[in-house]
Structure formats: structure tokens, C-alpha cells
Amino acid sequence: MSKEEERDYENIRRQIEQSCVLTYKPEECYTGYTLFSAYRSNIFYLIDMKGNVVHTWQVRSAKVGEILPHGHLMYGHVWNGMVEIDRDSSELWYYGCSQHHDFAVMPNGHVMILCGIRERGSPPKPILEEKYNLEIREGGPFATCYLIEVEPKTNEMVWEWWADEHVEELKSIGVKFPAQSHDVFHTNTCEVLPETKLGEQDSRFKAGNVLFNHKNLNVIGVIDKSDGKIVWAGGSGILNKPHAPTLIPDVDHITGKRFPGAGHLLIYDNGPDRGWSRIVELDPLSEEIVWEYKPNGFWGSGGGNANRMPNGNTVICEGGLRGRRGRLFEITLEGEIVWEYLTPYFDGVGGHEIYRCVRYPSTYIENIAALLT
């Protein structure tokens, strides 16, 4: 028997995967499965709490994805379009557009897509949707971002919203124009708000409105979908080039469990201009920070996200531009790290960067039995 035949390669692979979990305190964690893709790579990974890869999807170049209830994966093909694939990675739907950074699957089955960057040429170069307006930028063209809502069954675009058409609303909250940056309206978030007690009490946050983030303007806002107006905005003077703000819902739509901090915004405040990062929980009504995680050495200059779990823990993707370490971790409200994972997988640009991760409850994945076989 050859040495190759003597080796249990599957067991060796599992040992390598499990060695990537640096910290694991089962009794203090929110147990589930974590989805991620190394930045602009061609694989989405679903791992358990011990780091075992339980399922993968082969994809076009991507960085954000979502597992649908039947085990399909919806993901953004960076700068090119939106894709739905089945559990075996066969494509079921493709919608060509300049998708980047984010998307949201809506309760009615429609898809809200963040657009504004597309790729052309060989080698490919980022081309932004350029416009000219001296009141927005004096030094030349500027890049805008826009949102579209698409009905996947017909590929009909049923709603759209362009960032540069709402400058006066931004001025009214103190944003200064003309801007210096070409990428004025750089946007990295589109989240369709769910039904919440906050939305029932304050119509600015009603279900169906859209949360966005203009990173380079340090502005997080909410769009009233009925008329397109920005009805709430904050972050100026508080945040520094943040990513992935998300409204903490009242209950987990999968398990029905309640979330600590419901009605607050959880934000990855990257801070590239100041040299350190933090996670903040912001009360949108008072615009006060009610909780933050800011340990020494925490630094993700770009990308990343944070999500609150029903047990009060927060799962964080460290992010970081180009070649950062690909670190995911879970903390308690007191800031104790109870789970920590370091990916061994390379991204599409020669490093280990992970742009975003999603932690799913165990029951959600285990009910999709094909993902675990």
C-alpha cells in the first residue's frame, strides 16, 4: 500500500479546518452556521462552530450572499449582476446590472440591488456611473450610486432611487457640498426594514423603507420608499467611513426569539482616517451611542459587518482592505470573545479578506438537509 493510500486525507482536511477555530466556548456562543466568501473569490463556504466546511457553492466572482429557505444561494456577481443558484451551484436566475456591495431579498420575493459600479476592459478596471454637476463636485465628474427593485420572475425593474438626486436633503442635515472626492456617494448598504415596534411608533422606520450608507459622506439614512425622500439621516460627526449598518429587529424571523437592542442600529465604524475601528449600537431617535466594542488593536480599514444574535452576542467580520487576515469572531455584550475563526482560504486578490459574514441559526440550516450531506 502506498503512503498516499495509507493517509486519511478527509480526516487531515477536517483537522486543518478545525485548527482555524482559535476560540470556542460552546456554552456562551450563539450556535449556528456561518456563511462567507473570501473577497471576490469563486466559492461560498458554510462552516459549523468547529470550523468544518459543511457546504460550498461555486460562484462567479462575489463577496456578499444569502441562503434562501430552500437552500438556494442568492449572491451578487460583483460589478456584473445578481445570481440565484441551487444547492449544487447550478444557475437558476441571472440579472445583469452594476451590482456592488449589497442587496436585499424582500418579503414579496423582489430583490433590492445596490448598483453604481461596473467593470470593463482587459485587465478589468472599475468604471463608476459618472455625472457632472458643479454643485456636487467642482473638480470634474463624480460617481453616483443607485438602488433598483427587480421582480425576478419577469426581470422588471419596479422602483429606482438615485443618490445624486437627493443632495438638498443631505445639505439640510449638514452635509457639505461641493465635495472633493470623485466617489462622493459611495454606498455600501441597502437594507429593507422589517416590521418593528420602532416602525409602528415612528413612520420614518416603517417596514419597507430602505436603510442606506453613504460611506464617504459619513451618513447613514433611511429612504421612504413611497416617495423616495430621505426621512432620517445620522452619523455625521460620529462615524468615520462606516460599513454595513443594520437595524436590530424585534425578533428573529427564523426562530421567533427576541433581540436585545431591538430598534437600534448596529454599525461597523471602520475609522480609516483615525486608525482604529469599533462596533457601535446607535439609538436612531436620540442619535446616541448606547453600546460599543472598541478594544485595542481592533482594525478593519474597510468592509466588514456586525450582527446581533438573540442571546445578546454580536458576530463580527473584521473586514480590512486587501490581504487582511480573514477573521470572524463572536463577542458577548461585555466584549468577551467566545468564538474566533481565521480563514485559510485565499480571496481573489491574493490575500484572505472576507467582506461580510452571516450567522444562521442551527435549525435554519439543519432543516435544509441537503446542505449537510
C-alpha positions, 0 to 999 in steps of 0.5 A: 500500500502506498503512503498516499493510500495509507493517509486519511486525507478527509480526516487531515482536511477536517483537522486543518479546518478545525485548527482555524477555530482559535476560540470556542466556548460552546456554552456562551456562543450563539450556535449556528452556521456561518456563511462567507466568501473570501473577497471576490473569490469563486466559492461560498463556504458554510462552516459549523462552530468547529470550523468544518466546511459543511457546504460550498457553492461555486460562484462567479466572482462575489463577496456578499450572499444569502441562503434562501429557505430552500437552500438556494444561494442568492449572491451578487456577481460583483460589478456584473449582476445578481445570481440565484443558484441551487444547492449544487451551484447550478444557475437558476436566475441571472440579472445583469446590472452594476451590482456592488456591495449589497442587496436585499431579498424582500418579503414579496420575493423582489430583490433590492440591488445596490448598483453604481459600479461596473467593470470593463476592459482587459485587465478589468478596471472599475468604471463608476456611473459618472455625472457632472454637476458643479454643485456636487463636485467642482473638480470634474465628474463624480460617481453616483450610486443607485438602488433598483427593485427587480421582480425576478420572475419577469426581470422588471425593474419596479422602483429606482432611487438615485443618490445624486438626486437627493443632495438638498436633503443631505445639505439640510442635515449638514452635509457639505457640498461641493465635495472633493472626492470623485466617489462622493456617494459611495454606498455600501448598504441597502437594507429593507426594514422589517416590521418593528415596534420602532416602525409602528411608533415612528413612520420614518422606520416603517417596514419597507423603507430602505436603510442606506450608507453613504460611506464617504459622506459619513451618513447613514439614512433611511429612504421612504420608499413611497416617495423616495425622500430621505426621512432620517439621516445620522452619523455625521460627526460620529462615524468615520467611513462606516460599513454595513449598518443594520437595524436590530429587529424585534425578533428573529424571523427564523426562530421567533426569539427576541433581540436585545437592542431591538430598534437600534442600529448596529454599525461597523465604524471602520475609522480609516482616517483615525486608525482604529475601528469599533462596533457601535449600537446607535439609538436612531431617535436620540442619535446616541451611542448606547453600546460599543466594542472598541478594544485595542488593536481592533482594525478593519480599514474597510468592509466588514459587518456586525450582527446581533444574535438573540442571546445578546452576542454580536458576530463580527467580520473584521473586514480590512482592505486587501490581504487582511487576515480573514477573521470572524469572531463572536463577542458577548455584550461585555466584549468577551470573545467566545468564538474566533475563526481565521480563514485559510482560504485565499480571496481573489486578490491574493490575500484572505479578506472576507467582506461580510459574514452571516450567522444562521441559526442551527435549525435554519440550516439543519432543516435544509438537509441537503446542505449537510450531506 
